[in-house]
Amino acid sequence: MCGRIFVKTSLEELISNFPFAVKSGDIDGLGNRFPRWNGAPSQDYPIIIRDIVREPDTSGPMFVVARWGLMPSWAKPGGRPPPVNIRCEGISSNGMFRAAYRSRRCLVPINGFFEWKDIHGTGKNKQPYAIAMKDGSAFALAGIWETWKDEKGVSIRNFAIVTCAPNAMMAEIHDRMPVILHREDYERWLSPEPDPNDLMKPFPAELMVMWKIGRDVGSPKNDRPDLIEEVEDDSEPTLI
């Protein structure tokens, strides 16, 4: 799964890594929220969708604001927590996800994400890891998005991250990983193509790196640069 992410740059610097996408009018409102060293669900993030970039009908990639946690338009408030991850297996046929998968796919730009290894198989003794690109570059996760209206009628764009089987590196700590897209596949993932199924696969392990980090990352209230610093061994693994 992928339940935490980090962005270690300013919003402007993150956006500059994806120059093919234009900015929507609301994106600058996120500027004072980045860097974000311990991003969690229910927070707002910059994502890239396909939208109208020039009137009347020219569409293209655009940065917009969206909340992490998928809420379709028909979802009722106060129900189960919205899913933050969606398994790629069955996404094209699942009634909750198939419409967004067919026509509302997105890119989620980040610098890295976190995962926890269940050391003893008890579900209580977990070692956190940070995962990123080996060259330190920003990259994009595959996602789908929806628009939901709250009780006041305010439209809230929201998203979830697609997951797949792990690559060899990720398999050492978990049985899933987020779908990471190659840059040459961004356009296709955002395109009107209804089922780009072959893009939802493990990213090459040789291009990635992971390292142990301290247990303070377990609380999303902690948001500081040292959270992603490597530790030799955590004597008190995170209880999550």
TORLO-104620 format. One line per field, with one value per residue (C-alpha): residue in one letter; x, y, z. Coordinates in steps of 0.5 Angstrom, whole numbers, always signed. Layout:
<sites>
type A | ...
east X | ...
north Y | ...
up Z | ...
</sites>
This chain:
<sites>
type M | C | G | R | I | F | V | K | T | S | L | E | E | L | I | S | N | F | P | F | A | V | K | S | G | D | I | D | G | L | G | N | R | F | P | R | W | N | G | A | P | S | Q | D | Y | P | I | I | I | R | D | I | V | R | E | P | D | T | S | G | P | M | F | V | V | A | R | W | G | L | M | P | S | W | A | K | P | G | G | R | P | P | P | V | N | I | R | C | E | G | I | S | S | N | G | M | F | R | A | A | Y | R | S | R | R | C | L | V | P | I | N | G | F | F | E | W | K | D | I | H | G | T | G | K | N | K | Q | P | Y | A | I | A | M | K | D | G | S | A | F | A | L | A | G | I | W | E | T | W | K | D | E | K | G | V | S | I | R | N | F | A | I | V | T | C | A | P | N | A | M | M | A | E | I | H | D | R | M | P | V | I | L | H | R | E | D | Y | E | R | W | L | S | P | E | P | D | P | N | D | L | M | K | P | F | P | A | E | L | M | V | M | W | K | I | G | R | D | V | G | S | P | K | N | D | R | P | D | L | I | E | E | V | E | D | D | S | E | P | T | L | I
east +0 | +2 | -1 | +5 | +9 | +14 | +15 | +22 | +22 | +18 | +11 | +14 | +20 | +16 | +12 | +18 | +20 | +13 | +14 | +9 | +3 | +0 | -2 | -10 | -12 | -12 | -6 | -2 | -6 | -2 | +5 | +5 | +4 | +11 | +16 | +11 | +16 | +10 | +4 | -2 | -9 | -14 | -9 | -9 | -4 | -2 | -4 | -4 | -10 | -13 | -17 | -19 | -13 | -15 | -22 | -26 | -24 | -17 | -15 | -8 | -5 | -6 | -4 | -10 | -11 | -14 | -15 | -12 | -18 | -23 | -30 | -34 | -40 | -45 | -42 | -45 | -42 | -40 | -39 | -33 | -26 | -25 | -20 | -13 | -10 | -14 | -11 | -10 | -13 | -20 | -20 | -23 | -29 | -30 | -36 | -33 | -27 | -28 | -31 | -26 | -21 | -23 | -24 | -21 | -14 | -8 | -1 | +1 | +8 | +12 | +20 | +18 | +14 | +14 | +13 | +13 | +16 | +12 | +18 | +16 | +9 | +5 | +2 | +5 | +12 | +14 | +20 | +19 | +23 | +23 | +23 | +25 | +29 | +36 | +38 | +34 | +29 | +22 | +17 | +9 | +5 | -1 | -8 | -15 | -20 | -27 | -31 | -35 | -40 | -40 | -46 | -45 | -45 | -38 | -34 | -28 | -23 | -20 | -16 | -13 | -7 | -6 | -2 | +1 | +5 | +12 | +18 | +24 | +27 | +20 | +18 | +23 | +19 | +12 | +7 | +5 | +7 | +5 | +4 | +10 | +10 | +16 | +16 | +15 | +8 | +5 | +1 | -2 | -4 | -7 | -10 | -18 | -15 | -20 | -16 | -8 | -8 | +0 | +2 | +0 | +6 | +12 | +17 | +24 | +28 | +35 | +32 | +30 | +33 | +30 | +33 | +31 | +28 | +26 | +19 | +17 | +14 | +9 | +5 | +3 | +3 | +11 | +13 | +20 | +26 | +30 | +24 | +27 | +34 | +37 | +38 | +42 | +37 | +31 | +30 | +23 | +20 | +13 | +7 | +2
north +0 | +7 | +11 | +17 | +21 | +26 | +33 | +36 | +42 | +48 | +48 | +52 | +47 | +41 | +44 | +46 | +38 | +37 | +43 | +40 | +41 | +48 | +51 | +52 | +58 | +55 | +51 | +57 | +57 | +50 | +54 | +55 | +48 | +45 | +42 | +37 | +31 | +27 | +27 | +24 | +22 | +27 | +33 | +37 | +36 | +38 | +33 | +33 | +32 | +32 | +38 | +44 | +49 | +53 | +55 | +53 | +46 | +45 | +40 | +38 | +37 | +41 | +42 | +42 | +42 | +35 | +32 | +25 | +20 | +18 | +20 | +19 | +24 | +19 | +18 | +20 | +23 | +20 | +13 | +9 | +13 | +14 | +9 | +12 | +6 | +2 | -5 | -5 | -12 | -11 | -3 | -3 | -7 | -5 | -1 | +4 | +6 | +4 | +10 | +14 | +9 | +10 | +18 | +21 | +19 | +23 | +24 | +25 | +28 | +27 | +26 | +19 | +15 | +11 | +4 | +0 | -7 | -12 | -15 | -21 | -22 | -19 | -13 | -9 | -9 | -5 | -1 | +5 | +6 | +12 | +10 | +15 | +15 | +13 | +19 | +24 | +26 | +28 | +22 | +21 | +16 | +13 | +16 | +17 | +22 | +24 | +31 | +30 | +36 | +36 | +38 | +46 | +44 | +46 | +41 | +38 | +34 | +28 | +22 | +15 | +12 | +6 | +0 | -6 | -12 | -10 | -10 | -14 | -9 | -7 | -14 | -14 | -10 | -11 | -14 | -8 | -2 | +4 | +4 | +9 | +11 | +13 | +20 | +17 | +14 | +20 | +23 | +16 | +15 | +22 | +20 | +19 | +11 | +7 | +2 | +3 | -4 | -5 | +1 | -1 | -6 | -6 | +0 | -3 | -4 | -2 | +5 | +6 | +6 | +5 | +6 | +5 | +12 | +13 | +12 | +19 | +18 | +14 | +20 | +25 | +31 | +30 | +34 | +36 | +34 | +30 | +25 | +22 | +21 | +14 | +11 | +5 | +1 | +3 | +0 | +2 | +1 | +4 | +2 | +3
up +0 | +0 | +6 | +7 | +2 | +2 | -2 | +0 | -4 | -5 | -9 | -15 | -15 | -15 | -21 | -25 | -25 | -29 | -34 | -39 | -34 | -34 | -27 | -25 | -21 | -14 | -14 | -11 | -5 | -3 | -3 | +4 | +6 | +2 | +3 | +7 | +10 | +12 | +8 | +10 | +7 | +8 | +6 | +0 | -6 | -12 | -18 | -25 | -29 | -36 | -37 | -41 | -41 | -47 | -49 | -52 | -52 | -52 | -47 | -44 | -37 | -31 | -24 | -19 | -12 | -9 | -3 | -1 | +0 | -6 | -5 | -11 | -13 | -10 | -3 | +3 | +8 | +15 | +12 | +12 | +11 | +4 | +0 | -1 | -5 | -10 | -12 | -20 | -20 | -22 | -22 | -29 | -27 | -19 | -19 | -14 | -19 | -26 | -28 | -25 | -28 | -35 | -36 | -29 | -28 | -25 | -24 | -16 | -16 | -10 | -8 | -4 | +0 | +7 | +8 | +14 | +15 | +19 | +23 | +27 | +23 | +29 | +26 | +32 | +31 | +25 | +22 | +18 | +11 | +6 | -1 | -7 | -14 | -13 | -17 | -12 | -18 | -17 | -20 | -21 | -18 | -22 | -19 | -20 | -18 | -17 | -15 | -9 | -6 | +2 | +6 | +4 | -3 | -4 | -9 | -7 | -12 | -9 | -11 | -9 | -11 | -15 | -12 | -16 | -14 | -11 | -15 | -12 | -7 | -4 | -3 | +2 | +6 | +4 | -1 | -5 | -8 | -11 | -19 | -21 | -28 | -33 | -36 | -43 | -40 | -37 | -43 | -44 | -37 | -37 | -44 | -46 | -47 | -43 | -40 | -40 | -36 | -38 | -35 | -28 | -26 | -21 | -23 | -24 | -17 | -20 | -21 | -13 | -6 | +1 | +8 | +15 | +18 | +25 | +29 | +29 | +22 | +25 | +27 | +22 | +27 | +26 | +20 | +19 | +15 | +20 | +19 | +13 | +15 | +15 | +22 | +23 | +27 | +31 | +38 | +38 | +32 | +30 | +33 | +28
</sites>
